Amino acid sequence: MKRVISIVFNNFRHDSRVLKECITLRNAGYEVQVLALHDGDLPEEEVIEGVPVRRIRLKTRQWSKNRLVQLLKYAELWYRVIGLSRKADILHCNDLEPLPLCVLIKWFFNRKAKIVYDAHELEFDKSDADTKYYPRFMLRAAEKFFIGHANAMMVVSPLIADAYVKRYGIARPVVVMNCPYFREPGPHEDLFRKKFGIQPHQRIFLYQGGLSPHRGVELLLEIFRDLDENYVLVVLGFGMLVPLVQEVAAKHPNIFYHPAVSPTELDRFTACADVGFCLYQGFSGNHNLTIGNKIFQYIMAGLPVIASNLEGLKYVLTDKMGIVVKDFRDREQLSLAIREIGTWKPSDYLPHLEEASRKYNWENQEPALLNVYRSLYE
């Protein structure tokens, strides 16, 4: 039985893609463990959906965020990860950050290890600014140097796969989209109406996901503050904009905030809305090419979508599944789209969404993932 260590540099609370991958690999006979970062009061060790998770508690975590001190934190992290993964058969790197570490483990501690580089975003162009600690050119240089040392590579979108081929001249990465598990259309639990007292005649518009800039959250808050009570906005997620959402929601009876829920619960909540938003603002190549997993969640839940006019989103959506807003940063155009889609009847969009749900589901992505792993030993 091959031992797989899946490494994430987050606390593994809301990483639905990694969890689905690990469940698929476990069911296929691999021994799988997730290595993540400890945070807050989360347990250092737990089992989620049958997948063992080990969160690394760093002694240097509370030290200064100075860039030089950050190097010491990474040194401690690397030391701990090396100790926990040096006997692995396969190192699964989720995003760019663990890739250099995994290559070093292979070079110096475990020559037989195979490396799978799983880029969840367009890593070389995923931000329009430097990161909090390091400039973009350092991250791009690291990817350029280490990408050739991975035994296999996966990405989340066909357009991102093409972009990697063009930039590095590598073999085309395998596409494993971040789709939810398939579920047959059926009744939902009306969780939002019960929790917030939303009336049956009110239309629920849902934003779910990371609450950070450049995702349209601020614009939606501005618009719904001026709409009447028939248009309700529910914001479900976590991130730096939570205080802003809570502040606005406290003042306006048609805006509500719901904390993020676990990946295993998200489908239940998504199905309780009427319309979904995916409004990446297109300030980076990643925003332009990515297909946000919330798009697939909305499709599976039977929600028509209001989306940005970006290449990745248009790759999936048709005009029968929602509205692509041409100037998605324009308040008036977005307001018109909200009012228009509010008049749609289920018969206008449900057949098209149900057809798409039978294509974009995790069961259809699993063969590509398993083929990547089989190819490591062919």
N, C-alpha and C positions, 0 to 999 in steps of 0.2 A: 504494500500500500504506500503510495507516494505521499509524502508530507508536504503540505502547502502552508506557507506563512504569508498571509495577506496583510500588508503594512499600510496603515493610514496615519497621516500626521494630523488627526483630529480626534475628538473624544468618542467617535462612533455612536452618536445618539440618533442622528438623522440621515445616515448614509445608506439609503435604500439599495443603491446599485451594488455596493460591496456585499451587503447582506444577501441579496438574491444570488449573486455569483457564488458566495460561499455555500449556500444551501444547495445549489445545483451541483457544485463540485463534491460536496459531502454525499449527496444522493448517488453520484456516479462512482463512489468508492474511494475518494481521496480523503486523507486525514487533514482537516483544515483548522487553522487557528488564525484569529485576527489579532494583530498587535496595534494598539492605538495609544493615545495620550490620555493620562489621567486628568480629570478636571472636576473641581468642586467636590460634591459629596457622592459622585458616582463610584460604584464598587470597582476595586482594582481587577477583580476577576468575576466574570459571570458567564452564563450561557444564554444566548439569544437565539430563539428558533432552532435550538440544537447545535449552534455554532459557538465554540468556546472563544471568549474575548479576554485578552489580557491588556489592561491599561497601565502604561508605564508612568509611575509617579517620579517626577524629576525633583531632586533636592535643590536644583538651581532655578526652579520655575519662578520663584518670587524675587529673584535678583533683578537688577536694573535691566531696562530694555535697550541699553546702549548696544550698538552693533558689535563691538568687541566682546561684550558680555554675552551677546547672543551666540557667538562662536563657542563659548564655554558651555552654554546650554546644549548646543548641537553636539558638542563633544561627549557630554554625558548621555544624551539620547542615543548617539551612535554606539557608545560603549554598551549600553543596556540592550539595544536591538541586536547587536552582534552576538551577545551572550545568549539571547533567546532564539536566534534563528540560524546559527552557524551549522546546525545539523539538518536544516530543511532541504528537501529535494527541489522545491520550486519556491522562488521568491516572487510574490505578486505585488508589484509597485503601483499603488493607486495615486495617480498624479505624478508630477515631476519630482517633488521634494524627496521621496525615498529612493529615487533611481540611483543617484551617485553612491549612496550608502550600500545598496544592494550589489552594485558592481564591485565595490571595494570588498564586500564580504566574499564575493566569488573569487576575486583575485587572491586574497590573502588567507582566507579561512575555510573556504568550501569550494574547491575547484569544480566539483561535480554539479553544483547547483545550477538550475535553469532560471532565467529571469524573464518574467512577463511584464512589459511596460503597458499599463492601462491608463491612457491619457483621458481623463474625464472632460477635459476642455482643450481648446487650441492653446497649448501651453506657451508657445512662443509669441502669442499675441492675444493674451487673455485679459489685458488691462491697458487702459489708456494712460496710466501713470506708473511710476515705480511702486514697488511693494512697500510695506511699512518699514522693512528693515534693509532691503537690498535693491539696487537698481535693476531694471529689466535686463540690461545687457549681460549681467552676471548669470541670470537664470537662463537666458537664451544660449549663452556660451556653454553652460553646464549641459543643457539638453543636446546641443550639437555634438559635444564631445562624448557623452555617455550613451546616446540613443543607439549607436551602432553596436554596443555591447549587450543589448537585450537580445534574448533568443526569439522573442515574439513580441508583437505590439498589437494592442487593441485600442479602438477609439469609439466614440459614441455617435458619430454621424458620418454618412458617406462623403459629405462636403469637407469635413475635417480630415478624413482619410486622404482625399485628393490634395488638400493643402499641405499635408505632411510629405507626400510624394514630391510635390513641386518644390518644397523648400529644401529637403534633404536628399532627394534622389534615392530614397529607400524603397524597398518592396512595399506595396500598398498594405497598410495596416488592416486587420480584420475589424469589421464593423459589428459592434454589439451595442445596440441601442438600449437606452435605459427605460424600457417599457414595464408597465405593471403586469401582474399576473392577469390572465383572462378571467373575466367574470360575465356570466350571462346577464342580460338586462333584467331588471326586476325592481321591486319596491325598495325604497330607502327608509331611513329611520327618522328623518326630519330633525336631526340633531341641532342644527342652528336655530330653527324656529322654536324648539322646545327650550333651548338654553337662553335665547335672547328675547323671546316673546314676539317673534316676527310673525305677522299675520299672513293668512293664506293668499291674500290678493297682492302681497308685496313680492317683488321679484328679487331674488338673492344673486348678487354678482360677487364672485369669489376671487380674491387674490391669495394665492398660497405660495410659500417658498421663502427664500431669503429676503429679509427686509433691509436692503442696502441701497445706496444710490444707484442710479442708472438702470433701474428696473421699473420705473413708472409709478412707484408707490406715492410719491409726493403729488404727482399730477392727478392721480385718482382721488386722493383726499380732497384736493381743490375742487374737482368736478362734483363729487358727491355731496359736498357741503352745500352746493347750490341746487341740487336736484330735490324733487319732492319725495315724500315718504314712500311712494310706490317703488322707488329705486333704492335698494339696500346694499351696502358694501360690507362684506365680511373679509377681514384681513387675517389670515392664518399663517403664522410663521414665527421666525426669530431673527434677530440681528440688531444692528445699531439704530434702526429707525423705529424700534418698538416704542420708546417713550413718546415720539412724535405721534404715532398712530393712536396710542392710548390717550394722549392729550386731546386730539381732535375727536376721538370717539366719545369722550366724556362730555363734549359740547354739542354733539349732533346726534339726534335719535335714530338716524338711518345709517350710522357707521358703527361697526363693532370690531373689537379685536379678540382673537382667539389664540392662545399660545400654541406653539408647534406641537404636533402629536407624533407618536412613533411611526416609523415607516409601515409597520404592520397594521396601524389604525387609519392611515391616511385615506385609503380608498373609501372607507365608510363615511368620512367627513366630506370628501369631495362630492360624493353622490348626492349630498343634501343641498347643493346649490343649484341654481338655474343657468348661470352663465359663468365662464371662466375667463380670466385675463392672463395674457403672457405678453408683457410690454417691455422687453429688453430695449434699451435705448440706442443700441448700435454704435457705441463709442469704441469698440475694439473689433478685431477680426473674429474673436471668439463669439461675441454677441451676434455678429452677422451670420455666422455659419452654424452655430449650435442649434440643436433641437431640444429645448428644455424638457425635462422629464414631466413637468406639469402639463405640457401639451398632451402627452400620452395619458396622464391621469384623467384629464378632462374628457378625452375621447372615450376612455373605458367607462367613465361615469355617465356618458351620454350628454355632456354639456357642450353647447356651441361655444366657440372661442372668439374673443376679440384679441387680435394679435398685431404685433409690429410688422411692418413691411420689410422683413429681413429674409435673406435667402434660406436659412435653415428652417424657419417657421413655414415659409411658403412651400418648402419641399414636402411637407406633410399635409398641410391644410388645403382644402379646396373651398370654393365659394359656397358650397352646400354644407360646410362644417363650421362656418363662422364668418367673421368679417376681418379682413386684413386692412388696417388703417394706413392709407398711403403716407400721410404725414403724421406719424404716431406721436410726435412731440407737440402737436398742435392741439390745444385744449378744445377748440370748437369742433374739429374733425372727430376727435375721440368722443366728445359729448353726443354728436350726431350718431355715431356708431352704437353707443349705449342705448339711445332712444330707439334706433331702428331694430336692433336685435331684441329689444324688449317686446316688440310686436310679433316676433316669430312664433309660429305654432310648432309643437313637437313633431308633427308630420312633415314639417319643412326640413328638419335636420336629422332626426333620429335614425332613419334608414341609412344615411350616409355615415353617421358616426358608428353605427353598429357594424357596418361593412369594414370600416377602418379598424375597429377594435379587434377584428378577427385577423388582421394583418400585423398590427402593432401591439404585440403582447409578449411577455417574457418567455412563454413556451416556444415562441418562434425564434427567440434569440439564443436559447440554450444550445442548440446544435453548433452555432458558430463558436461559442465559448469553449465547448468541449472539444471541438476540432483543433482549436489553438493548443489545448493541453496535450492532445494526442500527437500533434505535430512535433512537440518538443523531444519526443523519443523515437521519431521515425528516422 
